[in-house]
Amino acid sequence: MRELNVQEVSEVSGAGFFSDLGKSIGAAIGGIIDQGTAAGGLKTDATSAASKLGFGIGSLLEVDIVSAINNIGGGIVDIVQFGIDAINQISAKKA
């Protein structure tokens, strides 16, 4: 019998379950937000930002601290950028 490598151990242990679940939930929430903003005439991408944030939260539950910090931080930055883009679109429509 041979010893499993790191990738095989991760696959067998179910590693990534919470991060994948968080990413899926974030994508669903982001999709709903995108539909709402589209109804208001805005073109946005909340799905990517929410997916990244959800993945980071899931990584935190898996005690993958580095991935959690990177993805939560990146998700927050993307959400702020999403807000700035939406405000710019609204301002452009008023002008």
Backbone as CSV, one residue per row, in Angstrom:
resi,resn,N_x,N_y,N_z,CA_x,CA_y,CA_z,C_x,C_y,C_z
1,MET,0.853,-1.166,0.000,0.000,0.000,0.000,0.903,1.235,0.000
2,ARG,0.539,2.248,-0.810,1.374,3.448,-0.908,0.805,4.577,-0.045
3,GLU,1.636,5.541,0.203,1.227,6.715,0.982,0.573,7.736,0.044
4,LEU,-0.496,8.383,0.507,-1.204,9.377,-0.300,-0.430,10.687,-0.340
5,ASN,-0.490,11.369,-1.485,0.134,12.692,-1.553,-0.842,13.731,-1.001
6,VAL,-0.403,14.976,-0.920,-1.194,16.036,-0.300,-2.536,16.228,-1.007
7,GLN,-2.527,16.252,-2.336,-3.767,16.449,-3.094,-4.748,15.297,-2.850
8,GLU,-4.256,14.088,-2.818,-5.123,12.930,-2.584,-5.722,12.965,-1.179
9,VAL,-4.948,13.388,-0.213,-5.450,13.500,1.157,-6.557,14.547,1.211
10,SER,-6.354,15.679,0.538,-7.370,16.733,0.507,-8.659,16.241,-0.139
11,GLU,-8.539,15.512,-1.230,-9.718,15.000,-1.921,-10.481,13.999,-1.062
12,VAL,-9.766,13.158,-0.368,-10.405,12.135,0.465,-11.027,12.754,1.712
13,SER,-10.373,13.755,2.273,-10.849,14.341,3.527,-12.033,15.279,3.327
14,GLY,-12.316,15.624,2.088,-13.414,16.549,1.832,-13.002,17.994,2.000
15,ALA,-11.702,18.257,1.953,-11.205,19.622,2.103,-11.825,20.507,1.034
16,GLY,-12.165,21.692,1.404,-12.761,22.617,0.469,-14.269,22.635,0.504
17,PHE,-14.882,21.801,1.303,-16.347,21.731,1.341,-16.942,23.069,1.773
18,PHE,-16.459,23.621,2.871,-17.022,24.873,3.382,-16.697,26.056,2.470
19,SER,-15.477,26.078,1.923,-15.134,27.184,1.026,-15.965,27.113,-0.255
20,ASP,-16.175,25.903,-0.775,-17.022,25.757,-1.962,-18.474,26.120,-1.656
21,LEU,-18.952,25.727,-0.490,-20.314,26.060,-0.080,-20.463,27.580,0.093
22,GLY,-19.490,28.205,0.744,-19.515,29.654,0.928,-19.480,30.392,-0.400
23,LYS,-18.677,29.883,-1.328,-18.593,30.493,-2.656,-19.937,30.401,-3.377
24,SER,-20.596,29.253,-3.267,-21.895,29.062,-3.919,-22.963,29.977,-3.324
25,ILE,-22.976,30.069,-2.007,-23.945,30.950,-1.346,-23.673,32.401,-1.733
26,GLY,-22.403,32.798,-1.727,-22.043,34.157,-2.124,-22.443,34.453,-3.560
27,ALA,-22.227,33.489,-4.458,-22.600,33.683,-5.863,-24.110,33.855,-6.008
28,ALA,-24.870,33.090,-5.241,-26.332,33.205,-5.297,-26.788,34.585,-4.814
29,ILE,-26.223,35.033,-3.708,-26.579,36.349,-3.172,-26.154,37.454,-4.145
30,GLY,-24.946,37.346,-4.680,-24.463,38.325,-5.644,-25.316,38.360,-6.902
31,GLY,-25.777,37.193,-7.335,-26.649,37.137,-8.506,-27.964,37.861,-8.282
32,ILE,-28.503,37.713,-7.084,-29.745,38.419,-6.744,-29.515,39.930,-6.752
33,ILE,-28.393,40.361,-6.200,-28.064,41.789,-6.187,-27.900,42.306,-7.614
34,ASP,-27.211,41.533,-8.462,-27.023,41.945,-9.854,-28.361,42.066,-10.588
35,GLN,-29.281,41.165,-10.309,-30.598,41.239,-10.940,-31.341,42.501,-10.486
36,GLY,-31.218,42.819,-9.223,-31.870,44.013,-8.696,-31.290,45.286,-9.284
37,THR,-29.974,45.341,-9.375,-29.363,46.543,-9.942,-29.641,46.639,-11.444
38,ALA,-29.728,45.502,-12.129,-30.060,45.506,-13.557,-31.476,46.040,-13.767
39,ALA,-32.375,45.716,-12.850,-33.745,46.228,-12.936,-33.759,47.749,-12.801
40,GLY,-32.770,48.285,-12.106,-32.648,49.733,-11.960,-31.822,50.371,-13.056
41,GLY,-31.432,49.576,-14.054,-30.687,50.101,-15.190,-29.186,50.178,-14.990
42,LEU,-28.662,49.482,-13.973,-27.223,49.504,-13.717,-26.594,48.185,-14.155
43,LYS,-25.344,48.260,-14.576,-24.587,47.055,-14.933,-23.554,46.826,-13.830
44,THR,-23.739,45.768,-13.063,-22.866,45.513,-11.919,-22.390,44.064,-11.912
45,ASP,-21.400,43.790,-11.064,-20.893,42.429,-10.884,-20.705,42.149,-9.394
46,ALA,-21.814,42.001,-8.700,-21.745,41.653,-7.286,-21.454,40.172,-7.100
47,THR,-21.718,39.369,-8.125,-21.533,37.920,-8.024,-20.084,37.571,-7.720
48,SER,-19.153,38.186,-8.433,-17.729,37.879,-8.213,-17.278,38.272,-6.807
49,ALA,-17.661,39.460,-6.384,-17.263,39.945,-5.064,-17.846,39.082,-3.957
50,ALA,-19.131,38.752,-4.068,-19.786,37.947,-3.042,-19.251,36.520,-3.029
51,SER,-18.910,35.997,-4.202,-18.326,34.652,-4.282,-16.980,34.607,-3.554
52,LYS,-16.170,35.634,-3.806,-14.847,35.700,-3.177,-14.980,35.813,-1.661
53,LEU,-15.902,36.654,-1.215,-16.122,36.822,0.222,-16.622,35.517,0.847
54,GLY,-17.575,34.866,0.194,-18.102,33.594,0.697,-17.039,32.516,0.749
55,PHE,-16.190,32.475,-0.272,-15.096,31.500,-0.294,-14.161,31.741,0.892
56,GLY,-13.884,33.022,1.160,-13.012,33.359,2.289,-13.616,32.965,3.624
57,ILE,-14.914,33.176,3.787,-15.576,32.788,5.037,-15.543,31.273,5.194
58,GLY,-15.784,30.561,4.095,-15.700,29.104,4.137,-14.299,28.624,4.462
59,SER,-13.299,29.312,3.928,-11.903,28.957,4.220,-11.590,29.150,5.696
60,LEU,-12.193,30.169,6.294,-12.010,30.412,7.723,-12.549,29.232,8.528
61,LEU,-13.694,28.708,8.107,-14.262,27.537,8.799,-13.387,26.303,8.637
62,GLU,-12.618,26.262,7.558,-11.696,25.144,7.324,-10.332,25.394,7.965
63,VAL,-10.192,26.498,8.669,-8.956,26.914,9.339,-7.817,27.096,8.328
64,ASP,-8.174,27.564,7.144,-7.188,27.931,6.131,-7.057,29.449,6.207
65,ILE,-6.289,29.897,7.183,-6.225,31.307,7.550,-5.715,32.182,6.405
66,VAL,-4.685,31.738,5.700,-4.114,32.546,4.616,-5.149,32.767,3.513
67,SER,-5.803,31.698,3.089,-6.839,31.823,2.062,-8.000,32.677,2.556
68,ALA,-8.362,32.503,3.828,-9.466,33.277,4.401,-9.149,34.768,4.363
69,ILE,-7.961,35.136,4.795,-7.571,36.550,4.817,-7.536,37.120,3.402
70,ASN,-6.928,36.391,2.481,-6.833,36.871,1.097,-8.201,37.044,0.457
71,ASN,-9.074,36.065,0.623,-10.366,36.105,-0.041,-11.368,37.031,0.643
72,ILE,-11.360,37.072,1.954,-12.251,38.007,2.651,-11.825,39.444,2.337
73,GLY,-10.532,39.708,2.418,-10.031,41.044,2.092,-10.328,41.419,0.652
74,GLY,-10.076,40.492,-0.268,-10.357,40.755,-1.677,-11.837,40.956,-1.936
75,GLY,-12.665,40.185,-1.252,-14.111,40.331,-1.402,-14.597,41.683,-0.919
76,ILE,-14.058,42.140,0.192,-14.449,43.444,0.726,-14.013,44.559,-0.221
77,VAL,-12.799,44.470,-0.734,-12.318,45.467,-1.694,-13.218,45.480,-2.930
78,ASP,-13.586,44.295,-3.417,-14.447,44.211,-4.603,-15.848,44.765,-4.326
79,ILE,-16.354,44.557,-3.121,-17.673,45.096,-2.764,-17.629,46.628,-2.727
80,VAL,-16.567,47.182,-2.177,-16.415,48.644,-2.159,-16.339,49.164,-3.597
81,GLN,-15.580,48.485,-4.444,-15.475,48.893,-5.853,-16.826,48.784,-6.552
82,PHE,-17.585,47.743,-6.213,-18.942,47.568,-6.739,-19.802,48.781,-6.388
83,GLY,-19.731,49.223,-5.149,-20.493,50.385,-4.704,-20.079,51.657,-5.422
84,ILE,-18.778,51.836,-5.582,-18.266,53.018,-6.291,-18.743,53.011,-7.738
85,ASP,-18.673,51.853,-8.394,-19.132,51.749,-9.780,-20.622,52.063,-9.897
86,ALA,-21.409,51.553,-8.964,-22.853,51.812,-8.999,-23.141,53.301,-8.817
87,ILE,-22.450,53.932,-7.876,-22.640,55.370,-7.648,-22.242,56.165,-8.892
88,ASN,-21.132,55.784,-9.532,-20.695,56.472,-10.746,-21.722,56.332,-11.864
89,GLN,-22.319,55.148,-11.985,-23.341,54.949,-13.017,-24.580,55.803,-12.748
90,ILE,-24.964,55.866,-11.473,-26.125,56.692,-11.108,-25.835,58.162,-11.384
91,SER,-24.642,58.607,-11.020,-24.250,60.007,-11.257,-24.218,60.337,-12.733
92,ALA,-23.736,59.393,-13.547,-23.669,59.615,-14.990,-25.061,59.724,-15.609
93,LYS,-26.013,58.981,-15.059,-27.380,59.034,-15.579,-28.048,60.361,-15.252
94,LYS,-27.693,60.953,-14.119,-28.288,62.225,-13.708,-27.722,63.400,-14.508
95,ALA,-26.507,63.216,-15.015,-25.841,64.324,-15.726,-26.363,64.522,-17.123
